[in-house]
């Protein structure tokens, strides 16, 4: 009987001890949970800690956007596919026609058409040598013929907004410091002069400061110099110009254009030196 009582008491004692340890174990487990949660709390606060750094950082554009931005401010060199070239921006409103290597007379008529001024056809008819030296009974018919020619020439330039011209490129030697050639024929100070019928028309390049710069990598520049042979005066230039505006003056005026693209060739052998698109 005493033995049974002792066993019962011992069992109760063990149970009591087990109940006394449970809060400690629970506390230990709770502490473990808190410890595991601490890194999570730090991780959650990490963005807050890094926010000031992000706020101070300078925004960086995507690589392609940066490249496009850099491209838009420079003259691009090398061969290009005409079908891949950007669409031609309009010239003056309603003007989509193109003149190719116009002569002096065509540019005089173009100037009058751009300025919206009626050319003095009657005066030009009488100044024509064919009328001046025609026999008296032939003058009337000759006046009709000359006037028809002048009216036809005037009609031919209506709606013209682009001009293709050829000239000496006046190509400079390569500048390794800036990595570029200078096409001096397109400099802002350069002009194309046309003179006829006591009129003088000047054509200027509104974007000449950019158009004259031809940036080329050093390795490619050496190939170009080998083709040219050190003589930039032996390089011809074919340029496409967009008409931007006209400024009337006494007995003539100035037509301001924008260089869109140009091609250069070595004159002696006809080798292509470069095809350049001038990005706006």
C-alpha positions in Angstrom: 0.0 0.0 0.0 2.8 2.4 0.8 4.5 1.4 -2.4 1.4 2.2 -4.4 1.0 5.5 -2.7 4.7 6.4 -3.4 4.3 5.6 -7.1 1.2 7.8 -7.3 3.0 10.6 -5.6 6.0 10.2 -7.8 3.7 10.4 -10.9 2.1 13.5 -9.7 5.5 15.1 -9.0 6.6 14.4 -12.5 3.5 15.8 -14.0 3.9 18.9 -11.9 7.4 19.4 -13.1 6.3 19.0 -16.7 3.6 21.7 -16.2 6.2 24.0 -14.7 8.6 23.7 -17.7 5.8 24.3 -20.4 5.8 28.2 -19.9 9.6 28.3 -20.3 9.5 26.2 -23.4 6.7 28.3 -24.8 8.7 31.4 -24.0 11.7 29.9 -25.7 9.6 29.1 -28.8 8.2 32.6 -28.7 11.7 34.0 -28.4 12.8 31.9 -31.4 9.9 33.2 -33.4 10.8 36.8 -32.5 14.4 36.2 -33.4 13.4 34.7 -36.8 11.1 37.7 -37.3 13.9 40.3 -36.6 15.7 39.8 -39.9 12.3 40.1 -41.7 11.7 43.4 -39.9 15.2 44.6 -41.0 14.5 43.5 -44.5 11.2 45.4 -44.6 12.9 48.5 -43.4 15.7 48.2 -45.9 13.9 50.2 -48.7 13.3 53.0 -46.2 17.0 53.1 -45.5 17.9 53.1 -49.2 15.3 55.6 -50.2 17.4 58.7 -49.5 20.1 57.3 -51.8 17.6 56.6 -54.6 16.3 60.1 -54.2 19.7 61.6 -54.7 20.6 59.4 -57.6 20.5 61.0 -61.1 17.9 59.3 -63.3 19.6 57.3 -66.1 17.9 56.9 -69.5 17.8 53.5 -71.2 20.8 52.8 -73.4 18.8 53.0 -76.6 17.4 56.4 -75.7 20.8 57.7 -74.8 22.1 56.5 -78.1 19.3 58.2 -80.0 19.8 61.4 -78.1 23.5 61.4 -79.0 22.8 60.4 -82.5 20.3 63.3 -83.0 23.0 65.9 -82.2 25.6 64.5 -84.6 26.1 63.9 -88.3 26.0 60.2 -89.1 28.5 58.8 -91.6 28.8 55.7 -93.6 26.6 54.0 -96.1 22.8 54.1 -95.5 19.8 52.4 -97.0 17.5 54.9 -98.6 14.5 52.8 -97.8 15.5 52.8 -94.1 16.1 56.5 -94.0 13.6 58.6 -92.0 10.7 60.1 -94.0 11.5 63.4 -95.6 10.2 66.2 -93.5 8.2 68.8 -95.4 9.7 72.0 -96.7 7.6 75.1 -96.9 3.8 74.3 -96.8 2.7 72.5 -99.9 6.1 72.3 -101.5 7.2 68.8 -102.3 8.9 69.3 -105.7 12.6 68.9 -106.3 15.1 70.8 -108.5 18.3 68.9 -109.6 21.3 71.1 -110.2 19.3 74.1 -111.3 20.8 76.8 -113.5 20.9 80.5 -112.7 17.6 81.2 -114.5 15.7 78.5 -112.7 16.9 79.8 -109.3 15.7 83.3 -110.2 12.3 82.0 -111.0 12.3 79.8 -107.8 13.2 82.9 -105.8 10.2 84.8 -107.2 7.9 81.9 -106.6 9.1 81.5 -103.0 8.8 85.2 -102.3 5.3 85.3 -103.8 6.3 88.1 -106.2 5.3 88.2 -109.8 8.4 88.2 -112.0 8.7 91.2 -114.5 8.0 89.1 -117.5 7.2 92.1 -119.8 10.5 93.6 -119.0 12.4 90.4 -119.5 10.7 89.8 -122.9 11.8 93.2 -124.1 15.4 92.6 -122.8 15.7 89.3 -124.6 18.2 89.6 -127.5 15.9 87.7 -129.8 13.3 90.4 -129.5 15.8 93.2 -129.5 17.4 92.2 -132.7 14.4 90.8 -134.5 13.1 92.4 -137.6 10.2 94.8 -137.1 7.7 92.5 -138.7 9.0 89.5 -136.6 9.0 91.2 -133.2 5.4 90.4 -132.2 5.8 86.7 -133.0 9.1 86.6 -131.2 7.6 88.3 -128.1 5.0 85.6 -128.0 7.6 82.9 -128.2 9.8 84.4 -125.5 6.9 85.0 -123.1 5.7 81.4 -123.5 9.2 80.2 -122.6 9.4 82.5 -119.5 5.9 81.4 -118.4 6.8 77.8 -118.8 10.1 78.3 -116.8 8.1 80.0 -114.1 5.5 77.2 -113.9 8.3 74.5 -113.7 9.5 75.7 -110.3 6.1 76.0 -108.6 5.8 73.8 -105.6 9.5 73.1 -105.4 10.7 72.6 -101.8 13.9 70.7 -102.3 17.1 71.3 -104.3 19.9 68.9 -105.2 23.2 70.6 -105.9 26.8 69.5 -106.7 29.9 71.4 -105.6 33.4 70.9 -104.4 33.3 69.5 -100.9 36.4 71.4 -99.7 37.1 68.5 -97.4 39.6 69.2 -94.6 42.2 66.8 -93.4 41.2 64.5 -90.5 41.3 66.0 -87.0 42.3 63.2 -84.6 41.6 65.4 -81.6 37.9 65.6 -82.4 37.7 62.5 -84.6 36.2 64.3 -87.6 36.5 65.8 -91.0 35.1 69.2 -91.9 33.1 69.6 -95.1 33.8 73.3 -95.5 31.5 73.7 -98.5 28.6 73.3 -96.0 29.9 75.7 -93.4 27.4 78.4 -92.2 29.5 81.1 -93.9 29.4 79.3 -97.3 26.8 80.2 -99.9 25.8 79.2 -103.4 25.5 82.1 -105.7 23.2 82.4 -108.8 23.0 85.4 -111.0 20.8 86.1 -114.1 18.7 88.9 -115.5 20.4 91.5 -113.2 19.3 89.5 -110.2 21.5 87.7 -107.6 20.3 84.9 -105.4 22.2 83.4 -102.5 21.5 80.0 -101.0 22.7 79.5 -97.4 22.8 76.5 -95.1 20.8 77.0 -92.0 22.2 73.9 -90.3 25.7 74.3 -91.7 27.3 74.2 -88.3 26.2 70.6 -87.8 26.2 69.5 -91.5 29.8 70.4 -92.0 31.0 68.0 -89.3 31.7 64.5 -90.5 32.6 62.3 -87.6 34.6 59.2 -88.5 36.5 56.5 -86.4 40.3 56.7 -86.8 40.6 53.4 -88.6 37.9 54.4 -91.2 39.5 57.9 -91.5 42.8 56.4 -92.6 40.9 54.5 -95.4 39.3 57.8 -96.5 42.6 59.6 -96.5 44.1 56.9 -98.6 41.3 57.3 -101.2 41.6 61.0 -101.3 45.4 61.0 -101.3 45.7 64.0 -99.0 43.9 66.3 -101.4 40.5 67.4 -100.1 40.0 69.6 -103.1 39.6 66.4 -105.2 36.3 65.6 -103.5 32.9 66.4 -105.0 29.8 66.8 -103.0 26.2 66.0 -104.0 23.7 67.4 -101.4 20.0 67.4 -100.9 18.7 70.6 -99.5 15.3 71.4 -97.9 14.1 75.0 -98.4 13.2 76.7 -95.1 12.6 80.3 -95.9 13.3 83.2 -98.3 14.4 86.7 -97.6 13.7 89.2 -100.3 16.3 91.9 -101.1 17.1 94.5 -103.7 17.4 92.8 -107.2 17.5 89.4 -105.6 17.4 87.8 -102.2 18.5 84.9 -100.0 17.1 81.4 -99.8 17.8 79.6 -96.5 18.0 75.8 -96.7 18.7 72.8 -94.5 21.1 70.1 -95.5 19.4 66.7 -95.4 22.0 64.3 -96.8 25.0 64.3 -99.0 27.4 62.0 -100.8 31.1 62.6 -101.5 33.2 61.2 -104.2 36.9 61.3 -105.2 37.0 63.1 -108.5 39.8 61.3 -110.3 38.7 57.7 -109.9 35.1 58.2 -108.9 35.5 56.4 -105.5 32.8 57.0 -103.0 34.2 58.7 -99.9 31.1 58.7 -97.8 27.4 59.0 -97.6 26.1 61.2 -94.8 22.7 61.8 -93.3 22.3 64.9 -91.2 19.9 64.1 -88.4 17.8 67.0 -87.2 
